[in-house]
Amino acid sequence: MILVWGFLLLLVLIVVALVAFTARTAARVVAAVPPRGQFIEVNGQKIHYVDRGTGPAIVMIHGLGGNLLNFDYALADRLLADHRVILIDRPGSGYSVRPESAPANLPAQAATIAAVIKQLGLSRPLVVGHSLGGAVALTLALEHPDSVGGLVLLAALTHAKEEVPPVFRGLAIPWPLLRKIVAWTVATPLAIRNRDVVLGVVFGPDPVPADFALRGGGVLGLRPVAFYNTSTDLLAINDDLPALTQRYGALAVPVAMLYGRGDRLLDYREQGEALKAKLPTLDLELIEGGHMLQFMHPEICEAVIRRTEARMHP
């Protein structure tokens, strides 16, 4: 009996230590990378965004587990001389707050982005979506066509994947309570331990920028709220994506896509060429590179954006 109580006490002490470590790490992350934009209330959610520059509007939507700093690292500044660039933390990502009761599926996220576009007074902006943000952008164009003038998809998710990529399998926790327990105990130390392996897949074959953690917003993923909401997003992806793929041919706005042939998360054939088959007008460009194109190939991303904008206003 003494051994049992001793084991339980040890277990409690371990859990307390993990929770304390997670809370301390989250506080240090917020201090190191605080919000740098503004907040807007839409659809019962508090959305964090950065709005800079003047001229035709470009709205940028980041991918799974990312945040708006993914675009602010190298791409946004290339467009600010002649554009108004709005970077958005997707609902529940970065510093945007999504209530746990709010849906995380693609139509819900697209509706929130559409509400932000409306409140900011934007008139059918060019929308840029990376990875999961590409799926949100496509949903936005299909469900809220008055909110989109053109689409640029960077390494975008366009078709459902049967299996979760190995580096993301730890996020596939279907039970909210267990998801929260994991978020507040082992998720942060495991993320720190596995950082090099995960980033090697996410960026590879391109190198990982040395300053990705702070300047690129990487450390924001160490907060328990980030793990919980990223897991929620991952599990909601396939709720609507298979049905949405049947509607791609109805897209009437200019659409361009940039993909890296070496992408280790999403296959350009299953995502890019598959979209081209359903949308023959797609401007698909393939390059040698990985998944994080806006970091490693911002000049090519900029060229695709400007090319698409020219198609919007022939």
C-alpha positions in Angstrom: 0.0 0.0 0.0 2.9 2.3 0.8 4.3 1.7 -2.6 1.0 2.5 -4.3 0.7 5.8 -2.4 4.4 6.6 -3.1 3.8 6.0 -6.8 0.7 8.2 -6.9 2.6 11.0 -5.1 5.5 10.7 -7.6 3.0 10.8 -10.5 1.4 14.0 -9.0 4.8 15.6 -8.5 5.7 14.8 -12.1 2.4 16.3 -13.4 2.8 19.4 -11.3 6.4 19.8 -12.6 5.3 19.5 -16.2 2.4 22.0 -15.8 4.8 24.4 -14.1 7.3 24.0 -16.9 4.7 24.5 -19.5 3.3 27.6 -17.9 6.7 29.1 -17.4 7.7 28.4 -21.0 4.4 30.0 -22.3 5.1 33.1 -20.2 8.6 33.4 -21.6 7.3 32.9 -25.2 4.8 35.7 -24.8 7.4 38.0 -23.3 9.8 37.2 -26.2 7.3 37.4 -29.0 4.4 39.6 -27.9 1.4 40.6 -30.2 2.5 43.2 -32.7 -0.7 44.0 -34.4 -4.3 44.9 -33.7 -7.4 43.0 -32.5 -10.9 42.8 -34.0 -14.0 41.1 -32.7 -15.8 38.9 -35.3 -18.1 35.9 -34.9 -17.5 35.8 -31.2 -13.7 35.5 -31.7 -10.9 37.9 -31.1 -8.7 38.1 -34.2 -5.2 39.4 -34.2 -3.9 41.0 -37.4 -1.3 43.3 -38.8 -2.4 45.9 -41.3 0.4 47.9 -43.1 0.9 49.9 -46.3 -1.4 51.5 -48.8 -2.7 50.5 -52.2 -4.5 47.4 -53.4 -5.1 45.0 -50.5 -3.5 41.6 -50.1 -4.7 39.3 -47.3 -2.4 36.5 -46.1 -3.5 33.4 -44.3 -0.9 31.1 -42.6 -1.0 27.3 -42.3 -1.4 24.7 -39.6 0.4 25.6 -36.3 1.7 28.8 -37.9 1.0 32.5 -37.3 1.2 35.7 -39.1 4.9 36.1 -38.5 5.4 33.3 -41.1 4.6 36.0 -43.7 6.2 38.9 -42.0 9.6 37.2 -42.0 10.5 37.8 -45.6 7.5 38.2 -47.9 5.3 41.0 -46.6 7.9 43.7 -46.8 8.5 43.0 -50.5 4.9 44.2 -51.2 4.5 47.1 -48.8 5.8 49.8 -51.2 2.6 49.6 -53.3 0.1 47.5 -51.4 -1.9 47.3 -48.2 -0.9 44.0 -46.7 -3.0 42.4 -44.0 -1.6 39.4 -42.1 -4.1 37.4 -40.1 -3.6 35.0 -37.3 -6.2 32.3 -38.1 -8.9 31.7 -35.5 -7.1 30.0 -32.5 -3.7 30.5 -34.0 -1.0 33.0 -33.0 -2.7 35.5 -30.8 -6.2 35.1 -32.2 -8.6 33.7 -29.6 -11.2 31.0 -30.5 -13.6 29.8 -27.8 -13.4 26.1 -27.4 -17.1 25.9 -28.3 -16.5 27.5 -31.7 -16.1 25.2 -34.7 -12.7 24.8 -36.3 -13.8 23.5 -39.7 -12.9 25.2 -43.0 -16.3 26.9 -43.5 -16.2 28.4 -40.0 -12.6 29.7 -40.5 -13.4 31.1 -43.9 -16.5 32.8 -42.5 -14.4 34.5 -39.8 -11.8 35.7 -42.4 -14.7 37.0 -44.6 -16.0 38.9 -41.6 -12.6 40.4 -41.0 -12.3 41.5 -44.6 -15.8 43.1 -44.4 -15.0 45.0 -41.2 -11.7 46.3 -42.6 -13.6 47.6 -45.6 -11.6 45.6 -48.1 -13.0 45.3 -51.6 -12.3 41.8 -53.0 -8.7 41.6 -52.1 -6.1 39.2 -53.4 -5.9 36.4 -50.8 -2.7 34.5 -50.2 -3.0 31.1 -48.4 -0.1 28.9 -47.3 -0.6 25.2 -46.6 -3.8 24.8 -44.5 -4.3 28.5 -45.1 -4.6 27.6 -48.8 -7.6 25.4 -48.0 -9.1 28.2 -46.0 -8.5 30.6 -48.9 -10.2 28.2 -51.3 -13.1 27.8 -49.0 -13.4 31.6 -48.7 -13.5 32.0 -52.4 -16.2 29.3 -52.8 -18.4 30.3 -49.8 -17.8 34.1 -49.9 -17.0 35.0 -53.5 -17.6 38.7 -52.8 -14.6 38.6 -50.4 -12.0 37.5 -52.9 -10.7 39.0 -56.1 -7.9 36.5 -56.7 -6.1 33.6 -55.0 -2.4 32.8 -54.6 -1.8 29.3 -53.0 1.6 28.6 -51.6 2.2 24.8 -50.9 -1.5 24.6 -50.3 -3.6 21.8 -49.0 -6.3 21.3 -51.6 -7.2 17.6 -51.3 -7.8 15.5 -48.2 -4.9 13.3 -47.1 -5.7 9.8 -45.9 -2.9 9.8 -43.3 -1.6 12.4 -41.0 2.1 13.2 -41.8 4.3 11.4 -39.2 5.6 14.6 -37.6 2.0 15.7 -36.9 0.6 12.4 -35.6 1.1 13.5 -32.0 -1.5 16.2 -32.7 -4.2 13.7 -33.7 -6.0 13.5 -30.3 -9.8 13.2 -30.9 -10.8 13.8 -27.3 -10.8 17.4 -26.1 -10.1 16.6 -22.5 -7.1 14.4 -23.3 -6.0 17.1 -25.8 -6.0 19.7 -23.0 -4.1 17.3 -20.6 -1.4 16.6 -23.2 -1.2 20.4 -24.0 -0.5 21.2 -20.4 1.9 18.4 -19.6 4.0 16.7 -22.2 3.4 18.6 -25.4 5.8 21.5 -24.7 8.8 19.5 -23.6 8.3 17.0 -26.4 8.1 19.9 -28.9 11.4 21.2 -27.6 13.0 17.8 -27.7 11.8 17.0 -31.3 12.2 20.5 -32.7 15.1 19.8 -35.1 13.4 16.7 -36.5 10.0 18.4 -37.0 11.5 21.6 -38.5 13.7 19.5 -40.8 10.6 18.0 -42.3 8.6 21.3 -42.4 11.4 23.2 -44.1 13.3 20.5 -45.9 15.1 20.2 -48.2 15.5 23.9 -47.6 17.5 24.9 -44.5 15.8 26.1 -41.3 16.4 29.8 -40.8 18.5 30.3 -37.7 16.1 33.0 -36.4 12.9 31.2 -37.1 12.1 30.7 -33.4 11.7 34.4 -32.7 11.6 36.4 -36.0 9.5 33.7 -37.7 7.2 33.1 -34.7 8.2 29.4 -34.2 8.3 29.6 -30.4 4.6 30.6 -30.3 3.8 26.9 -31.0 5.2 26.0 -27.6 2.2 27.5 -25.7 -0.5 24.9 -24.6 -3.2 26.9 -26.3 -1.3 26.6 -29.6 -1.0 22.8 -29.3 -4.7 22.5 -28.3 -6.0 24.6 -31.2 -3.6 23.1 -33.8 -4.8 19.6 -32.8 -8.4 20.8 -33.2 -7.6 22.3 -36.6 -5.9 19.1 -37.8 -8.9 16.9 -36.8 -11.4 19.3 -38.5 -9.7 19.4 -41.9 -11.4 16.5 -43.6 -14.9 17.4 -42.3 -15.5 19.5 -45.4 -12.5 19.3 -47.7 -13.6 16.3 -49.8 -16.9 18.0 -50.7 -15.1 21.3 -51.4 -12.8 19.6 -53.9 -15.8 18.9 -56.1 -16.5 22.6 -56.5 -13.1 23.8 -57.5 -14.1 24.0 -61.2 -16.6 26.8 -60.3 -13.9 29.2 -59.1 -14.2 32.3 -61.3 -11.4 34.4 -59.9 -7.7 34.2 -61.0 -5.9 31.4 -59.1 -2.2 30.7 -59.0 -0.2 28.1 -57.1 3.4 27.8 -56.2 4.7 24.4 -55.0 8.1 22.9 -54.2 8.9 19.6 -55.7 10.8 18.6 -52.6 7.9 19.4 -50.2 8.1 16.8 -47.4 4.6 17.5 -46.0 2.4 17.8 -49.1 3.0 16.3 -52.5 2.7 18.7 -55.4 1.2 16.0 -57.5 -1.6 15.2 -55.1 -2.3 18.8 -54.2 -1.1 21.1 -57.0 -1.5 19.0 -60.1 -4.7 17.5 -58.7 -6.1 21.1 -58.4 -4.9 21.8 -62.0 -6.9 18.8 -63.2 -10.1 20.3 -61.7 -9.3 23.9 -62.5 -7.6 24.1 -65.9 -7.1 27.9 -65.6 -4.9 27.4 -62.6 -1.5 29.1 -63.0 0.7 26.3 -61.4 4.4 26.9 -61.0 6.7 24.2 -59.6 10.2 25.0 -58.2 12.9 23.2 -56.4 12.2 23.7 -52.7 10.3 22.6 -49.7 7.1 23.6 -47.9 7.9 27.0 -46.3 8.2 28.9 -49.6 7.4 32.3 -48.1 10.5 32.0 -45.9 13.0 30.5 -48.4 11.7 31.8 -51.8 10.0 35.1 -51.1 11.1 36.6 -54.4 9.3 33.9 -56.4 6.2 34.2 -54.1 6.2 37.9 -54.8 6.4 37.3 -58.6 3.5 34.9 -58.5 1.5 37.4 -56.4 2.1 40.3 -58.8 1.4 38.1 -61.8 -1.9 37.1 -60.3 -2.8 40.6 -59.4 -2.2 41.6 -63.1 -4.7 38.9 -64.1 -7.3 40.5 -61.6 -7.0 43.8 -63.4 -6.2 43.1 -67.1 
